């Protein structure tokens, strides 16, 4: 392997690692106001929703209803406090049945 490629990989690792470790080192969790801590706890869920929602609408080129059906089934299963594996499997099963009966 060329040394320039190794340096590039090492540089990408440092650039990825620094934003993750610097807040842990520089910010004391005791100094963050409780209200801001509550807001920051919700950030991963908001980002996950923002990443998943466009994929739901564009899962099938013909119709967005296919993705919305899967999202509704998964949402209903999650609302019933099912295990995450059951939520995923119920959504996959609903979409499989839907595609089987549609074709």
N, C-alpha and C positions, 0 to 999 in steps of 0.2 A: 504494500500500500504506500502511496506517496506521502511524504511528510506534510505537504500542504493540506491534503485531505484530513490527516490526523489533527492538524492544528485547527482546521475548520470545525471538525467534530468537537474538539475540546472547547473551542470558543462558543459554539452553540450550547454546550453543556453549562458553561459558566453563565452565559446570558439567561438561560432558563433557570438556573439554580439561584442566582442572586435575588431576583424579585420574590422568591419564596422564602429565603432565609433572612433577608434584611428586616422585614417586619417583626419576625420573631426575636431578633437580636435587639433592635432599636426601640421597639414599642413595648412598654410595660403594660400588661393587661389590667393592672390595678388603676392606671391613670385614665383609661378609656371610660367615659360616662356610661352608666348602665343602659340608658336609652339607645346610645350608639351601638352598644354590644348586641342589644336585641335586634336592631336593624341589620347589623352585619351577619347575624345568624341566618337571616332569610335570603341572603344574596345567592348562595348556591342553588336554592330552589328556583329563584327567579331566573338565573342563568340557564338552568336545565330546561325550564319551560320555554325560554326564548330559543334554545337550540332545537327542541323537539317539535314545537308547533309548526314551523314551516315544512318540516318533513311529513307531518300529518296531512297537511293540505296537498302535498305534491307526491303522495305515495303511489298514486295511480294516475297515469297520463290522461285517461278517459274521464275520470270523475273524482272530485275531492270527497264525495260521500263515502267512499270506501275507507279512507283514512279517518273521517269523522266517526264512522261506525266503530272502528277499532278504539278510538279515543274514548267514546262514550262507554263502551263495554269495560275498558280498563278503568275509567273514572268511577263507574258504578261498583266494580269489584274493589277498588281502593277505598271507596266510601264505606263499604261493608267491612273494612279492616281485614281484608284477606291478606295472606302472605304474598310477598312481592312475586314469588314464582307463580302463584295461582293467578295473580293479576295479569301477568304476561301471558300465561298459557290460556286464560280465558279470552283474551283479546285475539291471540293467534287462532284459537279454535273458532271464534265467531267469524273472523275474516276468512278462514278456510272454508267454513260452511257457506258463507256468502258467495265466495268465488266458485264453489262447487255447484251451487244451485243457479247461479247466474249464467254459467257456461253450459 
